[in-house]
Amino acid sequence: MTSWDNDSTHQEEEDLLNIPSSFPAFPYPTPYDIQTRFMQELFECIDRRKVGIFESPTGTGKSLSMICGAVGWLMERDRAERERSEQTLKDAKKSEATCYSTTTSGYSGGMPDWALQHHAVSNANREKQERKMKAQELEQRIQAVRDRERRIREEMERKKKRQAAGMHSIGGHFAPSLKVTKKKKEDPEEDFANDTEYLLDEYDSDEDGRGSRKPTERNSNNGNISKEVLDLLKRFDDKEDALRRAGASSFSTEDDIQEPNVLKIYYCSRTHSQLSQFIEELRKTSYGDHLHVISLGSRKNLCINEEFRKKASHKTKSAGASTTVNINKLNDACLDAQKSGTPTDQRCQFLPAFSSSGARPKLSGSESSSVASEATFVGKFRDSTTMTGDEKLLEFRDHALAHIRDIEELAALGTELETCPYYGSRKTVRHCQLVTLPYNLLLHTSTRESLKLVVKDNILLLDEAHNLINSLLQMHSVILPLDHLILAQDQLKVYLSRFELQLSSINEGYIRVLLRILKALEDFVTRWTDESGEGSSAPTTHYQQSSGTPQAAEKTFRPVDRVMKVNEFLHDAKMDHINLFKAHSYLENSGVARKLQGFHESLQRKEAQRIHKEQQHRGIGKVKIHSERRPPIPSSKLPSTTPVLLTVDSFLISLLNPDNDGRVILTMEETNRDNDEDHDGDALLSHDQTAVSTLRRPVLKFILLNPSRVFQPLVEEARSVVLAGGTMEPVSDLLSHLFPYLKDEGPTEYSRIHRFSCGHVIPKENLITLIIQKSPTGLPLDLSFAQRNRDEVMDGIGHALVNLLNLIPDGVVVFFVSYSYMAQIMTRWQHKPNNSVNSMSIMDRIQARKAVFVEPKESSDADRMLREYHNSIHSEPEHGANPAMASSAVGGDSIARPGPKGAVLFSVVGGKMSEGINFSDRLGRGVIMVGMPFPNKRSAELQERMRYMDQLQRHEQDHSFSGTAPTMRLTAGSEYYENLCMRAVNQSIGRAIRHRGDYAAIVLLDKRYDTPRIRKKLPGWIGSSIEVCGQFGPAVKHLAGFFRAKRTGVTVSTMR
């Protein structure tokens, strides 16, 4: 029986709570009606163990409503449980007294009922008191931290006033600079004299899948944890180890033993900035004083080791020359420092090494004195030089639970306490009632397991869930390039030749099996490329832009993509006789991936040193260390220090999926290429501004087709799963692709699904939506792929935009379907009519009206660009539009006014500006959509997904009870294709209108938006405001009237 079949059983065991009429924790006096409804519906959804789909437009207080509804239920459930426990104890005592009075007079031997009842009551009471004492002890520790922090800050304030000028001041934010012993010059003979550290331990093949290292050898960007650190964290779960620990009475881990299972809410969103915004909203409520909260993140956000960050940083090539951190390199630096045999001075001082007894190595005298003198703030709490690693993590936990902190504040706390916040935050999860974390930490199976996140009977809130399906599909798809297969073979062969006589027969046998698998995969890919090269090729046209002129086509040839089901692939690759499950278990549990990588790196270091010596004496060139049978692999395509066998293992895991749930695709991967040159929009995938193919290499891809397969375990285990977002439409995709197993046979198709959708909080007169079908010159605005590259169409868009920017005041955000089309059309707009030097181009006219900003390619430059955009708008007074010029706009451009007023931001659907950025008030008085961002329909991956959905649809129709297939205008695959486009559109136009007093115009430049089917998929909150303009003139009239009313008769309230 599945979990959703047990809903009635659960509800019989626990009383349903009364849905509150109000939520006192809400920070404002009177919530909007839709906020109250949202909180009540969410409360009911969680209490009834439902799966929720909640849609609330951005600007309606969705985050606050989620907090008050979900946390309100959590608090009410806790209160009800305490009352029920107390009542049960009272009833038991009453029953005991009754039993005693009826049995004492006639007792003749044996154990009477009253004695048995008394024994049971005593045990229950004792267990209750123990749980209560543990909870009180933790609260006392946390409160003590709060009190100490308050006293210390008060003392620091007094000390500041007394200190003379120039003396050391602690300040409100402490960042200790630990002295690190200067690294000695490495002795190559001493460093590499013994390779036995890379020798594999004994492996028992009878215990496949049950190895102790199972969680540690998974290498995801955020879930990879080394063996040493995992052993440290595991000690918190080890009862015997905690009991035998000595010398840590004040920070004993005994409170970790048999900890109560704290009911949790996991709140997930896509980015750390969105999680920080959620924390800010949580602080506004009254829950902040007594709710235990922790935020989980990646090393990129939580690593406080500056040396590691420097190793992983690089300068961007943009004008700002900002520094970005490569998350993979940062992971590698951290994990490499934790390897056994790493010198002490190369380890992370914030995560010290531990002996088998758990003791921290002693610091040298100079290091100890340095810490004692500089870490004054930390010393107020505890002498960090005498604390073990366990105690430091416990200290971090107590401080983290004392206050609600976001990711940045947790990193600062780790710096203050000289404790790694990346691992410290993971230690804290068990005690928390609310955990915030990015999608991948919860949704990716191996990452979730490595973090030991308990989903059973807890609540999952997935915010910004409009793109959840794509996130799941991408998260569980794997790319395995041919050069990785070659490199893995070369590494294994060298390793085997070095350790063949020392390896156990089991290890040697498994390594040879891995070599057979790698060779079979390489041969399969090579056969495909050879056969395709003999004639099975299809022409592909690549375009390269040149000064904005129409693209010149360069004909090249590429092999035809091959798409296979898993079983077909295994048969054709001659791997169907190999036990892939045992191979995966060996890769996961033996540690061979990192042993092999470490050995390979040691050989590279040795070779580099030998070459350096030879160059010093002879001046000779480099010596290759790659296999002689193949050319060197481009360094840009090799992983840094990430074991290549882990990528192979991920691919093998994917082959264990059911045959119909995924596909293996053999294709040529092209880098530095914008796929938009051969389809109707690829904004969801592409980030390049040119369409130039620079590199092509064969790759094997596994793509997941059935996202419900990986999402179903979460739905089955959790008490309630809630998907929330500002634009959840179209919901049909979510139901059919994520919850097909929840579909009922009766009239109510999805009885376990709880749906909620509300309108916007703004008055209807604060929004106008226009669908414009023709340009000012009367040209139809057909922006399909077949038409949009025509010069007259691009010019028509430009003329329309010139007039719209003259009518819309302040800031306007314009969304294009892709980076390449944005670059192409902007280049076209720079052409002057008739090549006249004195005439103004379309771009000249746009710049005369507003300052022009373009979305940057580098994420690091986005903040700088947004600041400049903001400053440009607010440098002028509000309401700068001049509707008096509207009369001259029809049929051409309006007259340019002196100097730009406001700014226009050219962006891309699916880019950096289309999600998570708020263009409220003057920053977004208008949002203009240029075209419809359909994804690349020629993509083999998309075609397979569409075919898969059509197949499921036919199967459902064949087994329908009516016996007749329903008539549908679109197949399931075509519906999915269209929904991808509309979901991206809805997310982009939601950047405007951020609060009740905000107002804006939404303009859709493409006649296809007037299709009834498309209009139904636009957000419900704009439905009543849509005006379809068959000519450009009515659009000018509507816009001019809308903003005239705002300028003369409407007072815009500020966001509360």
N, C-alpha and C positions, 0 to 999 in steps of 0.2 A: 504494500500500500504506500503510495507516495504521500509527501507531506501535505499537499493541498487536499488530499482526501481525508486528512485528519483534522481539518478546520473545526468541524463540529465537536470532535473529541477534545481539542484544546479549549474550546469555549465552554465545554461542560466542566472542565477541570478548574477554570478560572472564571470568576464573575466578570461580565462586561462592565466597563466603567461608564458612568454617565458623561455624556458629552457636555462640556462646560459652555455656558452662555457667554462667558467673558474670560479673558486671559490677563490676569493682573500683571504679569511680567512684561507685557507690551509697554515699551518705553514712552509712548505718547498717550495723552488723555483719551482720545477717541479714535480708534482705528477705522479705516474705511470699511464699508459694508463688505466689499469683496475680500478684504484682509481677514475679517472675522469669519466669513464663510470658508476661506482657505484654511485657517487654523482649525476650525471645527471638522472640516472634511478630512484633513490630515490626521487629526486625533482619532477620528472614527476609523480611518483606513488602517492605522497601526494597531488599534485595539482589536479590530476584527480580523487581523492577519491577512490583509489584502495586498495586492500588487497595485500600486497607484501610478497613474499618469496625470500629472498636474501641470496645467498651462496657465501661467500668469504673466502678462506682458511686462517687459522691463520698465521699471519706474513705478510699479504698483506695490513695492515693499515685499517682494517675494521672499527675500532672505530672512527678514524679520518674521514673516508669517511661518516659514519653515521652522525657525528656531523655537518660536513660542508654541507652535502646534506639536512638534516632536518632543522637545524637552519638557513641555507641559505634561504630555502623556507620561514621560519617563518619571517625573516627580509624582504624579498622581498614582501611577502603578506602584511606586515604592511606598507611598503612604498606605495604599490599600493592602499591600502585602504585610506591612507591619501590623496593621489593625487585624488582619485575618490571623496572623501568627499569634498575636496576643489573645484573640478570642478563642483560638484553638487550645491554647494553654489553659485558659480559664475553664473551658468546657471539660478538658481532661482532668483538672483538679476537682471540678464538681463531680465528675463521674467517679473519681477515686474515692471521694468522701462517701458517695452513695454505696459503692462496693464495700467499703469498710464497715458501714453500719449494718449491712445485710449479711455479712459473712463472719463477723467476730463472734457472734453468739453461738454459731454452729460449727466453729472451726475444729477439726479433729486431726489435722496433719496435712502434709504437702504444702504447696505454694498457693495461697489463696488468691482470688482474683484481685483483691485490693492491693496486694503486694506487687503483683505483676504490673498493675496499672500505675502504682507508685514508682516502680522502677522505670517504666516507659516515660512517665512525666518528668522524672529526674533527669533522664538522659536528654530529653528534648529541651528541658530548661537549661541544662549545662551547655549543650551545643549552641543554643541561642545566645547565652551569655558570652561564650567564647567568640562567636562571630561579632557580637556587639563590642567586645573589648578590642578585638583586632581593628575594627573600623574606627573606634575611638582613639586607639593608639596612633593610627595613621593620621587622623585629623589633628591630634595633638602635635605630632611632628610637623605637620604642614603649618599649623598655627604658630608653632615656635619659630619656624623659618620666617613667617610674616612679621612676627614681633621683633626678631633679631634684625631683619632688614630695615624695619622702621627705626629702631634704636640706632643702628649704624649710620643711617642717612642723617638722622638728627645730630649724631656726634660729628659726622663729617661737616655738616653745616656750621657747627660751632667751631670746629677746627679751622675751617677756611677763614673765619673772621679773626682768629688769633694768629694765623701764620704770617710771617713777614714776607715781603715781596721777594720772589725768586726761589722760595723754598718749595719742596715737592708737595703737590696737592693731589689728593686721590681723585677728586672730581666725581661727578655723578655716573660716569661710565668708565669702567676700568678695563684696560686691555693690557695684561701683563706681557712683558717681553722677557721670556725665559732665556737664560743663557744656554746656549747649546755648544757643547764642546766642538772645537774646530776639527773638521774631518782631517784625518791623516791621509797622506798619500797612500793609495792602495798598492799593496804588494801583490802583483799578479800571481806570483808563485804561491803565496799564502792564501790568496782569495780563491784560486781555482785549483788548488792542489788536490782537492777531494771532490769528485763528482758524485759520490755515493748519496748525497742529500737528494739527488734527483731519482734515486732508485725506488721503484714502486714497492709498497708494502705487500705482504701476502694478501691474496684475494681469494675468498671462498665463494666459488660460483654457486654453491647451494643456497647462499643467502642473498641472491640477486634481489635488488629492490628494498633490502632492509639494512643497508649500510648506514653507519653513523654519519657519513659525510653527505648523505643524500641532499640536504638543503643547501650545502655550501658550494657545490660545483656548478650551480646554475648561474649563468652570467647574464643578468639583465642590468640595465643601466642603474637601477635603483635598488635591486634586491640582492645583489651579490654580496656575500659575507664570507670572510675567510674562516678556515677551520679554527684558528687560534681564537678569534673573536667570538665565533659561535660557541666554542667551549666555555668562554667567559660568561656569555649570556645564559648558557645552559645551567651553570652552577646555581642560578637563582631558582631553578626548578628542581634541584637535587636536594632532597631532604637530609640525607646522611652527610653530605658535604657541608650544608649549612649548620648542622648540629655539632660537627667536630671542629668548626672554625673557632679559633681562640683569639683573644686580644681585640675583639671588635664589639664589646658589649653595648656601647652606645649606638652602634650602627649595625646591629645584628641583622642577619637576613632571615631570622626566624619568622618575621612577619610575612615573609614570602611563602612560607610553608602552608599548604592547604588554604590558599587565599580564596575568598568567596568569588564566585563567577559574577563579575560586575556586568550588569546589563548595559549594553553599549549602543550608541548611535554612531555609525560611520558616515561621515559627510564627505562626499567626493565631488571634485570639480576638475576641470581640465588643466588649469594653470595655478601656480603658486600665488599669483596676484589675486585671482578669484578667491582662493582660500583665505588670503589675508583680509580681503574685503568682508568675507563671512565672519572672521574673528572680530573685526571692528563692529559689525552689527550685533554680534553676541554680547560685546561689552556694554552696549546700550541697554540691555535688559537687566533685570534684577537677578538673573541666574549667575552672574559672574562671581558672586561672593562665595558660592557653595557648590559650584559645578567643577568637576575635575576634567580638564581639557588638555589634549596634546595634539600637536601638528607634526605629521610625518612629511619628510621631503627627501630630496636627493642630496648627494654629497655636494653638488654644485651650489646648493643653498645653505648647507649646514657644515661643510668642512671649514675648520678654523685654522688649519695648518697652512701658513703662508708659503712655505717651501713647496708643498704639494700643489698649491694653486698656481704658483709661478711656473712649475713644470708643465701644467696643463693649459696655460694661457698663451694667447697669441694676439697680435695687433690686427685689427681689421684694416682693409684697404680703402676704406671710405675716408671722406674728408675729415671726419671727426677723429679718426685714428684711435678709437676706443679699444679696450681690451676685453676679449671674451674668453670664457673658460670652456674647454673641450671636456664634456662630461665623461667620455670614455677614458681619456688620458688621466683624468682625476681619479676615477675608479681604479685604474691600473696602478697609479702611484700609491694609493692607500693600501691596496691588496698586496702589492709587492713589498711594502714596508712591514707587513704582518707575516711574511713567510718565515719559516723556521730557518735559522742560520743568518738572518739579517743582523748586521752589527747594531749594537745598542744605539750608537749615535746616529744611525740612519732610520731608526724607528720613529713613530709619531709620539711626541712627548705628551700628547693629550689622550693617548690610548696606550698606556705603558704595557710592556710585556709582563707575563705572569708565569710564575713557576708552577709546578704541579700542586703545590699547597695553596696557591692563590695569592702568594705574597708578591708585592711589587719590588723590583730591584732597587737597592738603595742608590740615591744620587750621590755624586761626589760632593766634597765639602764646599767647593766653589758654587756648584749648582744649588746646593741646599741654602747657602747663605744668600744667593741671588734671589731665590724664590721667597725666602723669609723677608728680605728687605723690600721686594717689589710687589709681592702679592698681599699687600696690607688688607685690602678689602676681603680677600678670600680667607686670610688668616683670622679675621674676626669670627668667621664661622667655624673653621677647623684647620688645623695645621696640615696642609695638603701633602707635605713631605713625609708624613707618617701614615697616611691613609693608603689602604690597598685599593686595587682597581675596583673590587666589589663595592667598597665603601664610597669611592668617588662617584660611581654610578648611582648608588643609593642617595647620596647627597644631591646629585643632579635631579633625581626623581622628585625629592621633597621640594626643591626650589621650583621645579617645573609645575608641580601641582599647586603651589601656593598662589599663583596668579595665572590668569589666562594670557598666554603669550602667542604671538604669531611666529613665523619661521625666522624672521630677522631677530626677534627678541630671544628666541631659543639659541641662536648662534651667539648672540652677545652673552647670554647666560653661560654657555659652554666656555667662552673665553674667560669670564670672571672666575669660574670654578675650575679652570684648567682641565676640563673634561670634554671628551668628544660628544657634541650634541647629536651627531648622526646616530651613534649607537645608544647614547643616553636616552634619546626620545623613544627608541624602541623598547628599552627597559620599562618605560613609564606607561606603555599602552595598557597593561593589564589592570591598572588601577583607575583608568579613566572611564568616564561615562560618555564622553564625546571625543571622537578621534576624527580629525580632518586630514585628508590625504589626497594626492592626485589619483586620477583614474587607474593608471597602470599598476600602482601598488596593490590595489584591491582586485582588479579585473583579470590581471595576468596570473594564472594558476600557480606557477612555480615561485613567482615573487611573493604572492600572498602566503604560500606555505613557508618560505624562508623567513618571513617576518612573524610567523605563527599568529596570524590574525584569526581570531575565532569569530566565525560568522553565525554559528548555530544559535538560533533564537534571538539574534540581535537585529537591529534596524539598519537598513541601508538607504541612505538618501543620496541619489545621484543627480546632482544639479547640472545645468547646461547639457541635458541629455538628448538634445536634438540630433547630435551626431554620434550617438552611442553605438549604433550598428556598425558604422564605418570604423570606429575606434576598436571595437572587438575584432573585426575582420583584419585590420592592419596589425593589431597586437599579436595575433596568432598566425600570421603568415611569415614565411621564411624565404630568404634569398641566399643561395649557395653558389658563388661564382666558380668557374672552372679553375681560376688561379688559386683559390683556396684549397681545392681538391689536390692540386699539384703540390702546393706547399706542405699540406698535411702529410702526404706520402713521403716527401723528402725528409721531413722531420722525423717521422716514425722509422724510416730506414736507418737514418744515422743513429737514432736512439737505440734501435735494436742491435745494430752492429757494436755499439759501445757496451751495452749491458746484457748481451745475449747469454753469457755464461753465468751471470748473477741473477737473472730473472727466474722466478719460479715457472714451472711448466704451464701453470694456469695463466699467468700474466703473459707469457710468450705466446700462448695459443690465442688469447684474445687480441693481442696486438696484430697477429697475422690475420685474424678475422677482419679487423679494422682495415688492414691494408687491402684485403680482397674487396671489401665494400667500397673503399675509395677508388680502387682500380676499376671496378665495375661502373661506378658513376662517371669516372673520367672517360672510359671507353664509350659509354653511351652518348655523352656529350660530343665527343670527337667524331663518332660515326655520323651524328646528325649534321655537324658542320661540314664534314666531307661530302656527304650525300647532297646537302643543299648546294654546296659549291659546284656540283656537277650539273646542276640544271634546275633543281627544285627551288628556285628563288623567285621572289616576287618583287617587282620594282617598288621602291619607296622614294617619295619626293621629299627632299630637305630644302628648306628655304633659308637664305641669308639676306638680312635687310641691308640695304645700302642707301644711306642718306634719304631714307623715306620714300624712295622710288618703289614702284611695284616690284615685288619679289621676283628674283630670277631663280628658276628652278634648276637644281643640280640633281640629275638622275643618278641614283646609286642603287645597289642591290643588297638585299639582306635575306637570310634564310626565312622560310615560312615558320612562324611559331607553331610548336607542336603542343597540343593540350591532351592530357591523359588522365584517366582515373588512376587511383593509387595502385590497384591490382594490375592494371595494364602496364603501368610504369615498371612495377617490380618484375613483371614477366619479361618485358622487353629489355630491361637492364640486367637480366639474368641474376636477380637478387631474391627471387621468390623462395629459394631454398635456404636462405639465411635467417636465423632467428634474430630479428631486429630488436625485439624486446630485451633479450639478454645483452646484446651489444650496447643498447642504451643504458641498461643497468650498470654495465661495466664502466662506461664513460662517466656516469653520474656518481658512482660510489667509490671507484678505485683511485681517483685523483690523477689519472693519467694525463688529463688535459693540461693542468698547471705544471705537473712534473715535466712534461714534454716541453712546454713553453719555457720554463725556467732553464732547462738544459740547453735549449736552442739559443736563448739569450746569452748564456754563459759562453757558448761557442762563438757567438758574434762578438762578444767583448774580447775574448782571446784573440780572435782573428784581427780585430781592429788594432789591438796592441801590437801584434806581430807585424802588421802592415806599417804601423807607425814607426817601429824600430827599423824596418827595412828601408823605409823612405828616408829616415834620418841618415842611414849609412850608404845607401845606394841610389836613392831617389827614384825607385821603381814605382809603378802604378799599383792600382788596387788588385786584390786577388778575390775572385768570386768564391762564395761559399754556397751558392745554390747548385742544384744538380746540373751536371754538364750536358744532360740530354735536352735541356730546355733553355730558352733565353731567360734572363733574370725577370722576375715579376716586378712590375712598376711599384715603387715604394708607396705611392699614393693609394694603391689598391690593397695594401697589406694592413692587417690590424696592427695597432701599436704594440701593446703587450697583451692583448686579449687573446687567449688561447683559441687557435683556429679550430681545434676539435670541438669546442663548444658550439660553434656554428653548425658543424657537421651533426652534432648530437641533436640540436634543435630540429634539423631537417629530418633526422631519423624518427624523432618523436612525432613529427607531423605525419609520417607515413603510417603511424599506428592508428590514425583516425579511421572511422568507417569509410568504406570505399566511396560512397556517394556524397560524403560531407565536404570533400575538398578535391582540388585538381592539382596536378603537377604540370607546370608549364616550362617548356624549353624555349628560350628566347635569347635575343641579343640585347643586352642592356646598354643603353646609350646615356652617357653622362653629359652634363652641361648642355642639355637640350630641353627646349620648351615644346612639349607635345602638341601645342595648340596649332601647329602648322597643318595638321591633317584631320581636324575634327571641328566640332561645333562648340568648343569651349572646354578648357581644362583647368579652370581656376582652382579646383579643389586639389590639384596635384602640382602645378607648375609654379616656379618662382623665378624664372629667368626672363630677361627682357629681350633676348635674342633667340633665334631658332636655329642654332648652329650645332651640329653633331660633331663632337671633338673626340670621342672615344667609344669604341664598341667592343664588348666582350660577351662571350656566352655565359649564361647563368641558368641554374635550375631554380624554379620558384615553386613553393607550395602555397596555394591560396585557400583559405577557409571559405566555404560557401554557406555553411550553416552556423550562424552565430548563436543560435539557441542551444547548441551542443555545449558551448563553454559557459553560457550564462545560466543555464538551467540549474546546475548545482548550487549557485548562489540563491536562486529563487526557492529551491527546495529547503535549504538549510535556514535561511533567515526567517525571522518572524514576519517581517514586512519589507518589501522593496518598493521604493518610491522613485519614479523618474520625473524630474521637474525641469521646466525650462520656460523661457519667454515665448518661444515659438515651437510647439511640439507637433503642429500639423505639418504634413499629413500623418495621422496616427495609424492609418491602415498598415504602414510598413512595420511599425513596432509590434502590432498584434500578430501579423502573419510571420514575421521573421524572428522575433524574440520569444513569443509566447504561443506557438502553435499547439503545444501540449496542454494549454489551459482552456482550449476551446471546448465548450459543452455541446452536447447533442440536442439540448432542449431549445426553447425559444430565446432564452438568454444565452447568447453565444459565449460570453466571457463573464461568468458570474463572479469569479475571483478578482477581476479587474475593476478597480475603483477609479473612475475618470472624473476629473474636475477641470473646468475651463471657465475663465472669467473675462470680462471686457476690460478696457482700460479705465483708469481713474480720471482721465482728462475729460473735460466737457467736449462734446462732439464738434463744437465750433473751433476747437484748438488744433484740428487736424484736417488737412485736405490731401487727397490722393488723386493724381491725374494719370490717366493712360493716354499718351499722345501718339497718334497713328501717323501723322505727317509732319514734315519739316516746315519751316516758314516759307519755303519756295513751293510747297505742295507735293514734294517727293514722298512717296510712301516709306515709312521707317520700317523696312523689313531687314532685320539684323541677323537673319539666318546665315550659316556659314557660306552658303552659295552666293550671298548678296553683300555681306558686310564689308568685304575688302574692296568694293568698287569705290572709285574716287568720289563720285557724286553722293554716295551714301555717307561716306566719312565727312564730306563737306556739309551735308544736310544735318548730321549730328552736331557738327561744330556751330552752324548757324543757330540751331535750336538752343544750344548751350549758351551762346553769347546772349541771347534774349532772356533766357531763364536766370542767368547770373545777374542781369540788370534789374530783375524784379525781386529776387530773393535777397534779403538783407544779410549782413554779417557772414557767418560761415556756411559753406555748402560742401558736402562730401559727395563726390561722383565715383560710382563703382563701375569698373569695366570687367569684362568676362575673364581676362587673363593679362598677365604682365606683357606678353608679346603684342597683344592687340592694343593695349594702352600705349606701348612704345610706337607701334605702327601709326596709330591715328594721331598721336601728338606730333610725330614727324610730318605727317601729311598736313597738319594744321599750320605748320611753319612756312608752307609754300605761299608765295605772294601771287595774287591774281594776275594772269597774263605776264608773269615774270617782271612786273613793274616794281622798280626800286622804291618808288614813292607811295605805293599802295600798302594797305595794312593787311597782314595775314590774319587768319582766324585766331591764331595764338596771340597776335598783337592785340586784337580786340578783347580777348579774354583777359589779358594782363592789364588792359586799360580799365577794366571793371573791378577785378579782384586780384590780390596777390596769389600766385600759383605755387602750390606745394605738391610734391609727388611722393608717394609712399616709397620709402627706401628699401633696397634689397636686403641690407643687413639689419637684423633685429636690434642690434645695439644702437643704431642711429634713429630708431623710431621715437624714443623719448625726446631727443634733441629737436627733431622735426616737429613733434607735437607742441613743444614749448614755443617754437617760433610761430607756428600756426595760431596758437592761443594769443600770443603777444600781438600778432598782426591784426587780429580781430578786435581785441580790446584797446588798441591804440586809437580807435575811432569811437565816437558816440554811437549809442544804439539807434536802430531804425534808420539805417542809411540808404534804404531803397528809394527810388524815384519813380513811382508808378506813372507820373505824368508823361514819361517817355514811352509808355506802353502803346500809345496810338500809332507810333511810327514803327512798331516792331513787326507787324504782320507783313509777310512778303519779303523781309530782309532783316538787316540788323538795326537795332535802335542806335541812336546817336550816343557816342561815347561821352561820358561825363568826365570832368577833370579829375584825374587821379583815382586809383583803386579804392574801393570801399569794402572792407572785409577781406575774406580769403576763400579760395577754393582748394580742396584737397583731392587730388586724383588718386584713387585707390583701386584695389582688385578684390573681387569676391573671393572669399576663402583666404585672403591675405591677412596681414597683421592688423589692419584697421577694421576688419569686418566682424571681429568678435572680441569681447572683453574690453573694448574701448567705449567710453561714454562721451558722446557728442551732445551734451545737454545745453539747453538755452542757446546762447549766441553761437556756440561752436557748431551747432547743427540745425540751423533754421530750414535747411533743405537737404534732402537725400535724393540723388538722381541715379537711377539704374540704367546703364547703357547696354541693352541687349539682355539675353537670357543665358546664364552660365551652364549650359549642358556639358557634362563630362565627355571625355573622349570615347565615342561609341565604337571606334575601331580597336580599342584596347582589348586584347585577348582576355584579360581578367574580367572586365566589365561584360563582355559577351558571354563568358561562362556563367557569371552570376545571373544574368538575365535568362539564359537557357535553363539554369537550375531552378529558378523561380517559376518559369513556364512549366517545367516538368512537375513541380509540386502542385501547381494549379490544376494541371490535367489529372494528376492522381487524385486530388480532392474531388474534382468533378466526377470522375469515374466511380467514386465511392459515395457520392452524395445520395441521401435518402430519397430525393425527389426523382432520381433516375434520369433527369434531364439536366444538361449543363446550363448554367445561367448565362444569359447573354451579357457580354462585356464589351465595351468599346475599346478597351486596351487590355493586352495580355498582362500578366503579373510582372513580367520582365520589363515591358514598356512602362508600366506604372511606376516601377522602381526607378527607372531611368529618369522619368519626368519628376519624380519626387526628390531625387538628388538635386536637381536644378532648383526646384521651388524651396526646398529647405535652406539652400544657400542664399537664395533671394530673401527669404523671410528673416534670416539671421542678420543680413546686411542692413535691411531697411529698419530693423529694430534698434539701430544705433542712435536714432533720434528719439525724442519724447521720453525723457528720463524721470519726470515727476509730474504731479498734478497740474502745476502752473505752467508747464512747458508747452510750446506749440511749434509746429513745423509743417512743411510741405513735402510730400513724397511724390516724385515724378518717375514714371516708368516709360522710357523711350524705346518702344518696340511694339508694333501692332499686334504681335502674338499674345501680349498680356490680356487682350480683350477676348481671347478664347474662353468660353464659359467654363470649361474644365480647369483651365489655369486660374481663372478668377476665384474659383471655389477653394483653391489651395493657398491663396493669400491669407495672411493672419485674420482671424475673425474680428479683431478690434479695429481693422481699417475698412471692413466690408461696407459699412453704411456711408463712408465718406468718399467712395470712388466716383470719379467723374471721367467718362470716356469722351475724348476730344477727337473727333474725326478730322478736324482741321486745327491748325496751330492757333488761329485767332481766339477761339473760345478758351484755350489754355491760358493765354495771356490775360484774358478778362477775369478768369477765376483766380489766378494768382494775384493779380493786382488788387482785386477786391478783398481777398483774404488778408494780405499784409497791410492794406490800408486800414482795415478794421482793427488790426492789432496795434497799429501805430496811433490811432486816434481814439479808440473807444474801449480798449481792453487793458486792464492792469494785470500784469503777470505776477503772480505770487511766487515767493521764493520757496524752494524745497524745504520742507519741514525737517 
